[in-house]
């Protein structure tokens, strides 16, 4: 791999983002878990992410290798029983919708995107990162564990059979 950059996604990136999303959906089905489907995530969600400056892409030249959404306002009902560290509730970013272009799997792109999120959070005076994934999304669960995210609990989402696991990484103590 050559030089890569991580930058804010723009509307002109949408087609490639949607293509990567479809690749990820096919992979999830092959691996036997239901985290995304034909309705989520969709063009409206990605458009909102871009308009709010929450979606970041990793690119090499003109090729998008992967993307991630990072924001600070996220409190779904499903998180009510998760044991996140309460002292970081107003000092955290939430991570969503990480996907890697299938042509670049196993090349450390997810690792690079999560490291970017850590640096971005610290620059923005955040002290933790929070995320969740399907309990059966073994690649994502493994990546969180390798990067020292702490398991904080599990929850159910309506219309999903599998549990979801929640994670938090404390970046620095307050």
Protein Blocks (a to p, Z undefined) as FASTA:
>chain_A
ZZdddddddfklmmmmmmmmmmmmmmmmmnopafbcfkbccfklmmmmmmnopaccddeh
jbcfbdcdddfbdcdfklmmpccdfklmmmcccdehiacdfklgonlmmmmmmmmmmmmm
mmnopabdcddddfklmmlmmmmmmnopacfbdcddehiabdcddddddfbdZZ
